[in-house]
Amino acid sequence: MTDGWISEPLSEIADILMGQSPPSSTYNREGNGLPFFQGKAEFGEMYPTVVKYCSKPLRVAEPNDILMTVRAPVGPVNLSPSKCCIGRGLCAIRGKKHKIDQVYLFYYLRLIESKLSALGQGSTFAAIGRRDLEGIEVPHPTALDLQRRIASILQKAHTLRGKRDQANQLTNKIIQSVLLKMFGDPAENPNDWPVRKLEELTERITKGESPKWQGFDYVTDGPLFVRSEDINWGFLDLTRAARIPKEFHRKLERSQLRAKDVLINITGVSIGRAAEVPGNIGEANVSQNVAVITPSEGLDSTYLVHFLTCNSVQDMIERDKRGVARDAISLGDLRRLAVLCPPRNLQAKFASIVRKLQRMIDSQLQSTQEINELFHSLMQKAFRGELVS
């Protein structure tokens, strides 16, 4: 290792608190009690989004604790924005102040998220236990001031990524405003558009499978494998997309992607996010956490994506979520989802407006990919001891 650096197991440099879910009767959305995170919070930003509160918390994380998902999926990490209750889908990691800088540790765990995911075990869903967590090796300078300098540089870069994400979200809000102006709020249907079940408007609604469960590993050259973390609000971010063997892709014929398919996350930390498959994607498939929807002639793909991601439809999806181990929406829930059916020419007009915004969207996506790649490269240099001396 670089001079002045050592590697220690997580158990030596941090305390680990495993989450425990309180009774469901103590959850609420009115702000009564502590923010409650079960592992399905929004982990795409610097801080998770508060969805529920808990009036009788069992396990409590402190501000700036590192929150890490330990159950389906394993690996995504974030910082706790405040004192909060953590369910069994999370653990809280608190660095020992005399050993490790908390922000430094946070960014190192972010760097190795894919490796953490590989540690998950289980026949029904992947999970990681305390013993495996404690054994994670963390390279770091022995000097705390050097750790802080590295953390400061990464934090500034991460802030730039956050600003790009905010710009992407604002663009999506513009599109949502156009949708509501043209068609009205789906929950109210002020224009009395016909309403049909999604299954009546599609050629297929299916999902993928896990390569690991079928005895396959990821490869460096093969068909794209779209996972829930690759699907953002209204667009795909394939910066870190995995690839699978062609044999596994052929085996999953039912979920092979076609141009204009619509993808929506049905399990995991980002239920409800949806995006359209671009025409140049090539051979591609999806994980078990992603549903594939192929619209029929009467339903425009672009309209469907933004219909699914508007607030009132997200509320419908939220009400349909179920699951003991983690929240999920089933393919049956999707098939029964009520969809407003304005005339096809109006859907096409909406899609045309979205395409006019596409140049800006494409520019933002290109910028997002470049920033993500540079940030990932920066983190690799940081933890090899090449960023500061």
Secondary structure, DSSP 4 states (H G I P E B T S, - for coil): --TTEEEEEHHHHEEEEE--PPPGGGEESS--SEEEE-S-S--SSSSPPP-EEESS-SSEEPTTPEEEEEBSSEEEEEE-SSSEEE-TTEEEEEE-TTT--HHHHHHHHHHTHHHHHHT-B-SSS-B--HHHHHT-EEEEES-HHHHHHHHHHHHHHHHHHHHHHHHHHHHHHHHHHHHHHHH--TTT-TT---EEEGGGGEEEEEE---TGGGT----SSSSEEE-GGGB-SSSB--TT-EE--HHHHHHTGGG---TT-EEEE-BSTTTT-EEEPPTT--SEEE-TTEEEEEE-TTS-HHHHHHHHTSHHHHHHHHHH-B-SSS-B--HHHHHH-EEE---HHHHHHHHHHHHHHHHHHHHHHHHHHHHHHHHHHHHHHHHTT-S--
